[in-house]
Amino acid sequence: MNILLSAYSCRPHSSSEPGIGWNWALGLAQKHTVFVLTRTKYKDQILRELESKNLPHLHFVFLEAGNVFLRHKKTTAGTLLYYYLWQIAAYFKARRICRTLPIDLVHHVTFVNSWLPSFLALLPVPFIWGPIAQHPPLPGCLLGPLPIKYRILNCFTVAFKWAFRKFDPFYHLTLRRARAILLPHEFCKNLFPQYVHPRIRIMPSIFYEKNNSYPFPLATDKTENQPVRIVTAGRLESWKGFHLVLDTFAEFNRTCPGSTLTIIGRGRLYPWLCKHIEQLGLQNCVTLVPLLPRREFFQQLSRHDLFLYPNIGMNPIVLLDANSVNLPVVCLKFPGTYEHIENQNNVMVEVAPDYSDTIKNLLRGIERALACPADHQRRISPDQLDRNRKILALQKIYQQVISPAKPV
């Protein structure tokens, strides 16, 4: 089968969206001939990877929406505008490909975005959309000390997504033309109108290899008198919960002086976090580290005792990364955050109606996680995240989509 894959983000040896795009392309190329539409910015890394591996059925087509728009990508609104324009450019490129090659099926995989359209749905070829999703809004009870501008931004984001779902005609065309819509969780169904529910299938968007070998040590047990070393990571945005990390650590440090916190990442919230660290008097025990290459990131994780993640995002690969080096996780209990990391060394914390009560719950979660001795074995990711199993499941959906007698 010849598959045209739309992967706006696609890069080898990456996590998050680029890693999702690459893993789909790599997995599908095991059984099909795959033509991947992706951005030119990933070209050098992809070509180096193709030179080092034998992947005769994997082909890439690189394109951008125009240099004149790239300068506006520094903001979230600019990124979304560029993504929208890139989708339009990808449609015209894909239309030319479909005229010259016998494409059997078109599949959109990244962005993992359920409220912006995919223009490839307009092609006269069976179309699959997903897995797609969206981050839930940060509940008001978790806004805590965030300045008013971030509270306004949170409300604006909710309204912006609602408006696109309601009024964008291309979004509704994408819904109607998709032969199958893949979602990572059952609760995501509520985002879609009832008439598309029969075409919805549940499939996690992330991959994690069970047999992956890592060139770095496991995190080890903390000695009795050793200070606790806490780490967290992610894009520093207001809705990611890093203010909750700092406030929780400030309380923890009062009872366990000498403890340290490492925050790995960069983002728009970075300047405010620096000021908040000073306000809390934590300059000597909190370290802000920029984004790291994968190997260095795992090495950094293995030097700590616990991974704190009060985020409400879905399918965070970083939690599996932490578990892979034997690092226990304390996270908020939201669908999508905790489903793939349930084991005895991880603690899922309920969100309380009050901000201070949520901090108390996180503190109790940290105590529980640290009291549980490490088992000195790498965590095994759930079977449903294994690449081979996911490709086999997707194969069945493909067969139903291209067979008129077996509609999805």
Secondary structure, DSSP 8 states (H G I E B T S, - for coil): -EEEEEESS--TT--HHHHHHHHHHHHHTTTSEEEEEEEGGGHHHHHHHHHHS--TTEEEEEE-S-HHHHTTTTSHHHHHHHHHHHHHHHHHHHHHHHHHS---EEEEEES--SSS--GGGGSSS-EEE-S--------GGG-TT--HHHHHHHHHHHHHHHHHHHH-HHHHHHHHHEEEEEESSGGGGGGS-GGGGGGEEE--S----TT---SS-------TTS--EEEEES---GGGTHHHHHHHHHHHHHHSTT-EEEEE---TTHHHHHHHHHHTT-TTTEEEE----HHHHHHHHTT-SEEEE----SS-HHHHHHHHTT--EEEE--TTTSTT--STT-EEE---SSHHHHHHHHHHHHHHHHHS---SS-----GGG-HHHHHHHHHHHHHHHH-TTS--
